[in-house]
Structure formats: structure tokens, C-alpha cells
Amino acid sequence: MNAELVEQAAHRLAGVVTRTPLEPSARLSARVDARVWLKREDLQTVRSYKIRGAYNLIVQLDEPTRARGVVCASAGNHAQGVAYACRRLGADGRVYVPGTTPRQKRERIATLGGPHIEVIIVGETYEDAFAAAKDDADRTGSTLVPAFDDVRTVAGQGTVALEVVEQLGFVPDVLVVPVGGGGLLAGVGSWVRERHPEIRVVGVEPAGAKCMAAALEAGEPVRIPSVDSFVDGAAVRLAGAVTYPLVRDSGAELTSVAEGAVCTEMLAMYQSDGVIAEPAGALATAALGTVVQVEPGSTVVCIVSGGNNDVSRYSEILERSLMHEGLKHYFLIGFPQEPGALRRFLDEILGPEDDITRFEYVKRNSRETGPALIGIEIARAADLPGLLSRLDASPLQVERVEPGSPLFHFVL
């Protein structure tokens, strides 16, 4: 893998993929006192950068190979790239997606591919889908189109960096890249290392799916024991055998950001910038100014990798954001089964700006108290100690629902 392969891929992709905008972000620039630009791959032909790698691989197949068809596994975005490429090149393909893939992405795959694509749902993780796709390829002789673990895919993804430098007209100081299986970071990092080694490249993983960090620590790709699938576009359990050494040798930094912080950033992007980003698309900007620090006055480019977000997820996004910000808390409270118990709770426990956002009460006539699950939203994180103090001083039976507990996962 070298810079020349990325540049060859750029020639193949010319006129096929969108040369996505590079836009300044006043909000993020003010946050870090630097000149921050967004590379808007959410405005790509299939609303993510994945078309670059998928097309670059499929277009290089000879006619007899292409006639046998292609298969892929994807959390959604790569499959859309494969679907678009198949329809444009007249190839037939089957895409395997895990059951956690949002409906919006599954429907887009079918629409983009038309009669050339069959969508097959299998398992709950990307690895489940990949195993099924590989078995299909072995059984049928179709070509497996990896989402990240192929040099042709990596070279296509790397064209994002080439475009950034061309559009800026000069070399940025920092390039912040979201990371799942490592295809984008491997492509970007390989091209930058050879052509512009002065650029600081930072990869950002979701905290619940740090497979590349695990690989770098172990000295080889290792399967991480569990994955938080919320950042579905980057929820990968095992870093690629191709991408790992490329990332390792690129000199790129690697960090991670909490899923709750990603949710807060998604809301800010939507409300302040008018950008509809999917969770993976907000990884780079969520990290900026928090886990990724930059020099004042420097030029920083964050890659917004995708915008395939299901609108039905925004209630969960808001919930996760509030909890991350320390504004939303849950309690199990045993209320006396007598008139006025709830009124006393409202008057004596809640602060003037506190709000009950969830109240589930089960009355049991054979007992003196009845349990209630209560969600409380506070105006400021600093208000929590006062709320907890009033709860402790009350005669009520109170159990806080702690993040990470089984009940907490049920509530969320």
C-alpha cells in the first residue's frame, strides 16, 4: 500500500463519487481557537465515504470475475457503496447486514442497488455478517468486497485526504479521522505519511468499540470481548489484518470518545450547524477540544464520515446525551401507599428547575410501599449533589440506577 495507489484510485473515482464540500465550522473554531474545517462526506453520493473503497475495488474486477457477482458484509454504509457500484457497473451482489443496522440504511441499500442487490439480515454484529458473506463467497465463487480489509478498499478511502489538501490549497496542521475497522485511517494515514508527513493525523474510535487500540496494544488484531453497537458505522470487534499494520506504520495517533459525547455532538451539529450526522460521522468532531487538543490558530480538518442516520434514533441520542452531560438520572423509589406521598416528593425533594421525565409506578395493595421508577432531569450537573442530599434525608427507600447496571440498560 502506497500513496500512488491512492492517487490511481482518485483517477478511477473521478466523475463517479462526489467531490464533497470542505466547509469552515465557526462553532468548532470558537471551541478550540483554531481554523476548523469539515470534510462533508455525509454529502457523498451514498451519504458516506464508503463508496470510494467499494467502487475502487469492484471496478478493477475483470468481466468474468464481475459476472460471478460480489458479496459484502456491512453495518450499512459500505453496503450502500457496494449497491451503488453494482448498479453503475451492471454487477449483481448480495449484502449481509447485522440485525442492528437501522432500517433507514437497509432501505437505502435496496434503493441504491435496485434489481442488482439482495439484502440479507444475519446476526447482531458486523462479524456475524462478515462470516456469512465469506461463507457465501467461498460457496458461490463470488468476490468478497471487504468493508475495510483490502488494499483496494483502503486506497479508495484514502482519496479523502488527497481531496482535502487539493481543496484547501495548502497542507492542514491536523486531520481528525473516525475509526472503525481502520480502512479510512489506513488509507488517509498511508497517503499523508508519504506525501505530507508534517500533517498530524489523529484517529478517533468509539469508547465502546476500541478494536484498533486493542490491536496496537497487543501487536496484532485481537477480538475485543464486547462492543457497544450504538456507533454502528464504527462498531467493529476485530481490526483488519490489512489495516492494522498500515495504521501502525502510519504514525497516526489514536484516541477514543464516549458514545454519550458523540450524542451531544450530533445534537450540536444538527441544531447549530444544520448537519445531520450519523454517530460515526460525529466521532471526529466530538473528540475535538475534549480528547484531541490542537494548537491555537492551527488549521484542523475533521472528517464527517457519514450522514445515514435514522430519525427514529433521536430520542435515544437525546437520552444518551443528557446522561453523559450529567443532566438525566434514574432512581427506584419506594413510595408509601397513602394519599399525598407523590405530592410530598414533588414539594420536598425536587428542586425548582428539576423535571420528572419518567414515572412508572406499580401499586401493590398487600405492602406498605409501592416501587416507582423515576427519571429526573436537572438543569445543571452541579444540581445533582443537592438532589441526592434531599433524597438521603427523606424517609423514602431510594436506590439509584447506576450506569452500567442491568436495570440501567433496560431503562436506556
C-alpha positions in Angstrom: 0.0 0.0 0.0 1.4 3.4 -1.0 0.4 6.9 -2.0 0.5 6.0 -5.7 -2.3 3.5 -5.2 -4.4 6.2 -3.6 -3.8 8.6 -6.5 -4.7 5.9 -9.0 -7.9 5.3 -7.1 -8.6 9.0 -7.3 -8.5 8.8 -11.1 -10.9 5.9 -11.2 -13.3 7.7 -8.9 -13.3 10.9 -10.9 -16.9 11.5 -12.2 -18.2 8.7 -10.0 -18.0 10.0 -6.5 -18.9 13.5 -5.3 -16.1 15.8 -4.6 -17.6 16.6 -1.2 -17.5 20.2 0.2 -14.8 21.3 2.7 -16.6 23.8 4.9 -15.4 26.0 7.8 -17.1 25.5 11.2 -17.5 28.6 13.2 -18.7 26.7 16.2 -15.8 24.3 16.4 -13.3 27.0 15.5 -14.5 29.0 18.5 -14.3 25.9 20.7 -10.6 25.3 20.1 -9.4 28.7 18.9 -8.3 27.3 15.6 -9.4 27.2 12.0 -11.6 24.1 11.8 -12.9 22.7 8.5 -15.4 19.9 8.0 -14.9 17.4 5.1 -18.5 16.7 4.4 -18.6 13.0 3.4 -22.1 12.9 4.7 -23.0 14.7 1.4 -21.3 11.9 -0.6 -23.2 10.0 -3.3 -24.3 7.4 -0.8 -24.1 9.8 2.2 -20.7 8.3 3.3 -17.2 7.9 2.1 -17.6 4.1 1.8 -18.5 4.4 -1.9 -14.8 5.3 -2.6 -13.4 2.0 -1.5 -16.3 -0.2 -2.7 -16.2 1.2 -6.3 -12.4 1.2 -6.5 -12.4 -2.5 -5.8 -15.3 -3.6 -8.0 -14.3 -1.5 -11.0 -10.9 -3.4 -11.0 -12.5 -6.8 -11.4 -12.3 -8.3 -14.9 -15.5 -9.1 -16.7 -15.6 -12.9 -16.0 -15.0 -12.2 -12.2 -17.6 -9.5 -12.1 -20.1 -11.8 -13.8 -19.8 -14.2 -10.9 -21.1 -11.5 -8.6 -19.9 -9.8 -5.5 -20.8 -10.2 -1.8 -20.1 -7.9 1.2 -20.8 -7.5 4.9 -21.6 -4.1 6.3 -23.3 -2.2 9.1 -25.0 -0.2 6.3 -22.7 2.4 4.7 -20.3 0.0 2.9 -23.3 -1.9 1.6 -24.7 1.2 0.1 -21.4 1.9 -1.7 -21.4 -1.7 -3.0 -25.0 -1.4 -4.1 -24.3 1.9 -6.0 -21.2 0.4 -7.6 -23.1 -2.8 -8.7 -25.9 -0.8 -10.2 -23.5 1.5 -12.1 -21.2 -1.3 -13.3 -24.0 -3.8 -14.0 -22.8 -6.4 -11.5 -25.0 -8.4 -9.2 -24.4 -8.6 -5.5 -25.6 -9.8 -2.1 -25.1 -7.7 1.0 -25.2 -9.1 4.5 -26.0 -6.7 7.3 -26.5 -7.3 11.1 -29.9 -7.0 12.7 -28.7 -3.8 14.5 -28.4 -2.0 11.2 -31.0 0.9 11.2 -34.0 0.4 8.9 -33.1 3.6 7.1 -29.8 2.1 5.9 -31.3 -1.2 4.9 -33.9 0.6 2.7 -31.3 2.8 1.1 -29.2 -0.3 0.2 -32.2 -1.8 -1.6 -33.0 1.5 -3.3 -29.4 2.2 -4.5 -28.9 -1.3 -5.8 -32.3 -1.9 -7.4 -32.5 -5.3 -9.1 -28.8 -5.8 -8.8 -28.7 -6.2 -5.0 -30.2 -8.6 -2.5 -30.1 -7.6 1.2 -29.7 -10.4 3.8 -30.0 -9.7 7.5 -28.0 -12.0 9.7 -26.8 -12.0 13.4 -26.3 -9.0 15.6 -22.8 -7.8 14.8 -20.6 -6.9 11.8 -18.6 -10.0 12.5 -21.7 -12.2 12.2 -22.5 -10.6 8.8 -18.9 -10.9 7.6 -18.8 -14.6 8.5 -22.0 -15.2 6.4 -20.6 -13.1 3.5 -17.3 -15.0 3.5 -19.2 -18.3 3.5 -21.3 -17.1 0.6 -18.2 -16.1 -1.4 -16.5 -19.5 -0.7 -19.6 -21.4 -1.7 -20.5 -19.5 -4.9 -17.2 -18.1 -6.2 -18.5 -14.6 -5.9 -15.9 -11.9 -5.0 -15.9 -10.7 -1.4 -15.7 -6.9 -1.2 -14.4 -6.1 2.3 -15.6 -3.0 4.1 -12.0 -2.1 5.1 -9.7 -5.1 5.0 -8.4 -4.9 1.4 -5.7 -2.7 -0.2 -8.1 -1.7 -3.0 -10.7 -0.6 -0.4 -8.1 1.2 1.7 -6.7 3.0 -1.4 -10.2 4.3 -2.3 -10.9 5.5 1.2 -7.5 7.3 1.2 -8.7 9.6 -1.6 -10.5 11.7 1.1 -7.1 13.1 2.3 -6.0 13.9 -1.2 -9.1 15.9 -1.8 -8.7 17.8 1.5 -5.3 19.0 0.5 -6.4 20.0 -3.0 -9.4 21.8 -1.7 -7.6 23.7 1.0 -4.8 24.7 -1.4 -2.3 24.1 1.4 -1.5 21.4 4.0 -3.5 21.4 7.2 -1.9 21.0 10.5 -4.2 18.3 11.9 -6.5 15.8 10.3 -9.0 14.1 12.6 -10.4 10.7 11.3 -13.1 8.4 12.6 -12.1 4.8 13.1 -14.0 1.5 12.9 -12.1 -1.3 11.2 -9.4 1.1 10.2 -9.9 1.4 6.4 -10.2 5.2 6.3 -7.4 5.8 8.8 -5.2 3.3 7.0 -5.8 5.0 3.6 -5.5 8.5 4.8 -2.5 7.8 7.1 -0.6 5.9 4.3 -1.0 8.8 1.8 -0.2 11.5 4.3 2.9 9.7 5.6 4.3 9.5 2.1 3.2 12.8 0.6 2.8 15.2 3.6 4.3 13.7 6.8 4.1 17.1 8.5 0.3 16.6 8.9 -0.7 15.3 12.4 -3.2 12.6 11.8 -5.5 11.6 14.8 -7.8 8.6 14.6 -10.9 8.5 16.9 -12.7 5.3 18.0 -15.9 5.0 19.9 -15.1 4.1 23.5 -17.3 1.0 23.3 -15.5 -0.4 20.3 -11.8 0.2 20.5 -10.6 -2.6 18.3 -7.7 -0.7 16.7 -6.4 0.4 20.1 -6.6 -3.3 21.2 -4.6 -4.3 18.1 -1.9 -1.7 18.7 -1.5 -2.8 22.3 -1.4 -6.5 21.5 0.8 -6.2 18.5 -1.8 -7.8 16.2 -5.5 -7.7 15.6 -7.4 -9.2 18.6 -11.1 -9.7 19.1 -12.4 -7.4 21.8 -14.8 -9.1 24.2 -17.8 -6.8 23.7 -19.0 -3.9 21.5 -21.4 -1.1 22.1 -23.3 -1.1 18.8 -24.6 2.5 19.1 -22.0 3.9 16.8 -23.0 1.3 14.3 -20.8 2.6 11.5 -17.7 2.0 13.7 -18.8 -0.8 15.9 -16.2 -3.4 14.9 -14.9 -6.2 17.1 -11.7 -7.1 15.2 -9.4 -4.7 13.4 -8.4 -5.7 9.9 -5.3 -7.8 9.1 -4.6 -5.3 6.3 -5.5 -2.1 8.0 -3.7 -2.8 11.4 -0.1 -2.7 10.1 -0.9 0.3 7.8 -2.3 2.2 10.8 0.6 1.1 13.0 3.2 2.3 10.5 1.4 5.5 9.5 2.4 7.3 12.7 -1.2 8.3 13.3 -2.3 9.0 16.9 -5.3 7.1 18.3 -7.8 8.1 20.9 -11.4 7.4 21.8 -14.5 9.3 22.7 -17.6 8.2 24.8 -20.8 7.4 23.0 -22.6 10.0 25.1 -20.2 12.7 23.9 -20.9 11.6 20.3 -24.7 12.1 21.0 -24.1 15.6 22.4 -22.0 16.4 19.3 -24.7 15.0 17.0 -27.3 17.3 18.5 -25.0 20.3 18.3 -24.2 19.6 14.7 -27.9 19.4 13.9 -29.1 22.3 16.0 -26.2 24.7 15.4 -24.7 23.7 12.0 -27.6 22.1 10.2 -25.6 18.9 9.7 -27.3 15.6 10.0 -24.5 13.2 11.0 -24.8 9.6 11.9 -23.0 8.5 15.1 -19.8 7.5 13.3 -19.9 10.8 11.4 -19.7 12.8 14.6 -16.7 10.9 16.1 -14.0 13.3 14.9 -15.8 16.5 15.9 -16.9 15.1 19.2 -13.2 14.5 20.1 -12.0 17.9 19.1 -11.3 20.1 22.1 -12.0 17.2 24.5 -9.7 14.3 23.9 -8.0 15.9 20.9 -6.2 19.2 21.7 -4.8 21.4 19.0 -2.6 24.5 18.9 -4.4 27.8 18.8 -4.5 29.3 15.3 -3.8 25.9 13.6 -5.7 24.5 10.7 -7.7 21.5 11.5 -9.8 19.2 9.3 -12.4 16.8 10.8 -13.9 14.2 8.5 -17.7 13.9 8.8 -17.8 10.3 7.6 -21.5 9.7 7.1 -25.0 11.1 7.4 -27.1 7.9 7.2 -29.0 8.5 10.5 -32.4 7.1 11.2 -34.6 9.9 12.6 -36.3 7.4 15.0 -33.0 7.2 16.9 -33.0 10.8 18.1 -34.9 10.0 21.3 -32.1 7.6 22.3 -29.5 10.2 21.1 -31.0 12.8 23.3 -31.2 10.4 26.3 -27.6 9.4 26.0 -26.5 13.0 25.6 -28.4 14.1 28.8 -26.9 11.3 30.8 -23.4 11.9 29.5 -23.8 15.6 30.5 -24.9 14.6 34.0 -28.4 16.0 33.5 -30.5 12.9 33.5 -30.7 10.4 36.4 -32.8 7.4 37.3 -34.0 6.2 40.7 -36.0 3.3 42.1 -38.1 4.8 45.0 -40.4 3.0 47.4 -43.4 5.3 48.0 -45.7 4.9 51.0 -49.1 3.7 49.7 -51.0 6.7 51.2 -52.6 9.8 49.8 -50.2 12.8 49.3 -47.0 10.7 49.0 -46.2 11.9 45.5 -47.2 15.5 46.4 -44.7 15.5 49.2 -42.0 14.1 46.9 -42.6 16.9 44.5 -42.6 19.6 47.2 -39.7 18.3 49.4 -37.3 16.5 47.0 -37.4 18.2 43.6 -35.5 21.4 43.1 -37.3 24.4 41.4 -35.8 23.6 38.0 -35.9 19.8 38.3 -38.3 17.9 36.0 -39.7 14.4 36.1 -39.3 12.8 32.7 -40.3 9.3 33.5 -42.6 7.9 36.2 -43.6 4.2 36.3 -45.5 3.1 39.5 -46.6 -0.4 40.4 -49.1 -0.3 43.3 -49.1 -3.5 45.5 -52.0 -3.5 48.0 -50.5 -6.1 50.2 -47.5 -4.0 51.0 -46.9 -0.7 52.8 -44.9 0.8 49.9 -45.0 0.6 46.2 -41.9 0.9 43.9 -41.6 3.6 41.3 -39.0 4.1 38.5 -38.4 7.8 38.2 -36.3 9.7 35.7 -35.3 13.2 36.8 -33.8 15.8 34.5 -31.9 18.6 36.3 -31.0 22.0 34.9 -27.3 21.8 35.7 -25.0 18.9 36.6 -24.0 20.9 39.7 -27.6 20.5 41.0 -27.1 16.7 41.5 -25.5 16.8 45.0 -28.4 18.8 46.3 -30.9 16.3 44.9 -29.1 13.4 46.3 -28.8 15.0 49.7 -32.6 15.6 49.8 -33.2 12.0 48.8 -30.9 10.7 51.5 -32.6 12.9 54.2 -36.0 11.7 53.2 -37.8 8.6 54.8 -38.2 7.1 51.3 -36.5 3.9 50.2 -34.2 5.1 47.4 -31.9 3.1 45.0 -30.0 5.0 42.3 -30.0 3.2 38.9 -26.3 3.3 38.2 -24.9 3.5 34.6 -23.7 0.0 33.5 -26.2 -1.9 35.7 -28.6 -4.3 34.1 -31.6 -2.1 35.0 -29.9 0.9 33.5 -29.5 -0.9 30.2 -33.2 -1.8 30.4 -34.1 1.8 31.0 -32.0 3.1 28.2 
